[in-house]
Amino acid sequence: MGGLVYYSSASGNTARFMARLDLPADRIPIAPDAEMPRPARPYVLICPTYADGQGRGAVPKQVIRFLNDPDRRALLRGVIATGNRNFGVTFALSGKVISDKCNVPVLYRFELAGNDLDISRITAGLQKFWGTECLTMA
């Protein structure tokens, strides 16, 4: 069974989603000088998108810093991306960028802080992905 790692900016959309998801997860800090989590097992990354109109800057700098460590990157098994549908083709673009760079699948995309359907789909999808019915077991 794997874990979850996520990034949430000061807007807090991803943090609100994670609180509703109610699964253990490590948070990548907002502060650039803060200590990064060190996952001890394979994990799925949940990442918001902050792209300009051309798609530049889709992956937050803190997430890039986190994934630039070979030991952390080696445990990445999939990505779930968030974004705002108002931004059209760049919606949840961080997932595609991370997927392409790290050779892992995009497991799901949702908008802003998600909704109840996103929670149930991600919970069921993670259970299937990790091959277990109980995600809260250590």
C-alpha positions in Angstrom: 0.0 0.0 0.0 1.2 3.5 -0.8 0.9 6.9 0.6 -0.1 10.4 -0.5 1.9 13.6 -0.8 0.3 16.9 -1.7 1.1 20.6 -2.3 -1.3 23.4 -1.5 -0.6 27.1 -1.9 -1.9 29.9 0.3 -5.3 29.7 -1.5 -5.8 26.4 0.4 -7.9 24.6 -2.2 -5.9 21.4 -2.2 -5.6 21.5 1.6 -9.4 21.7 1.9 -9.7 18.8 -0.5 -7.2 16.7 1.5 -9.1 17.5 4.7 -12.3 16.1 3.1 -10.4 13.1 1.6 -9.4 12.3 5.2 -6.5 10.0 4.3 -3.0 10.3 5.8 -0.8 12.5 3.7 2.5 14.4 3.8 2.4 18.1 2.8 5.0 19.8 0.7 5.6 23.1 2.5 4.9 26.5 1.0 8.0 28.1 2.5 11.0 27.5 0.2 13.4 27.0 3.1 11.1 24.5 5.0 12.1 20.9 5.4 10.6 18.6 2.7 8.8 15.4 3.7 10.7 12.2 3.1 8.2 9.5 2.0 9.3 6.1 3.3 7.0 4.2 0.8 5.6 4.6 -2.7 3.2 7.5 -3.0 0.7 9.4 -5.2 1.3 13.1 -5.6 -1.7 15.5 -5.6 -0.6 18.8 -7.2 -2.4 22.0 -8.2 -1.6 23.8 -11.5 -0.4 27.4 -11.7 0.2 27.9 -15.5 0.2 31.1 -17.4 -1.7 31.3 -20.7 1.1 29.4 -22.5 1.3 26.7 -19.9 4.6 27.9 -18.3 4.9 27.4 -14.6 2.3 24.7 -14.4 4.1 22.8 -11.7 4.7 24.8 -8.5 8.4 25.5 -7.7 8.1 23.7 -4.3 6.9 20.5 -6.1 9.8 20.8 -8.6 12.2 21.1 -5.6 10.5 18.1 -4.0 10.7 15.9 -7.1 14.3 17.0 -7.9 15.5 14.7 -5.1 16.2 11.3 -6.7 15.1 9.3 -3.6 11.7 11.1 -3.4 11.2 10.9 -7.2 11.9 7.1 -7.2 8.9 6.5 -4.9 6.4 8.4 -7.1 3.8 6.1 -8.6 1.2 8.4 -9.9 -0.2 12.0 -10.0 -3.6 13.5 -9.3 -3.8 17.1 -10.7 -6.0 20.0 -9.8 -6.8 23.2 -11.6 -9.4 25.6 -12.8 -11.4 24.8 -15.8 -11.6 28.5 -16.7 -8.0 28.1 -17.9 -9.0 25.8 -20.8 -6.2 23.7 -22.2 -4.0 24.4 -19.1 -6.6 22.8 -16.8 -4.7 20.5 -14.4 -1.6 20.7 -16.7 0.7 20.0 -13.8 -0.4 16.3 -13.9 0.7 15.9 -17.6 4.0 17.7 -17.0 4.8 15.5 -14.0 3.6 12.4 -15.8 5.8 13.1 -18.8 8.9 14.0 -16.8 8.6 11.2 -14.2 7.0 8.5 -16.3 4.0 7.9 -14.0 0.3 7.9 -14.9 -2.1 10.8 -14.3 -4.7 9.0 -12.2 -7.3 11.8 -11.9 -8.0 15.5 -12.4 -10.4 17.7 -10.5 -11.3 21.3 -10.2 -10.3 23.7 -7.4 -11.2 22.1 -4.0 -13.1 19.2 -5.6 -16.6 18.0 -4.8 -18.2 14.9 -3.2 -18.0 12.9 -6.5 -14.2 13.6 -6.8 -13.7 12.4 -3.2 -15.6 9.1 -3.8 -13.8 8.6 -7.2 -10.4 9.2 -5.8 -11.0 7.1 -2.7 -12.2 4.2 -4.8 -9.5 4.7 -7.4 -6.7 4.7 -4.8 -8.0 1.6 -3.3 -7.9 -0.1 -6.7 -4.5 1.4 -7.5 -2.9 0.2 -4.3 -4.8 -3.1 -4.4 -6.3 -2.7 -0.9 -9.7 -2.0 0.6 -8.3 -0.1 3.6 -6.2 2.9 2.8 -5.8 4.0 6.4 -3.7 1.0 7.5 0.0 1.7 8.0 
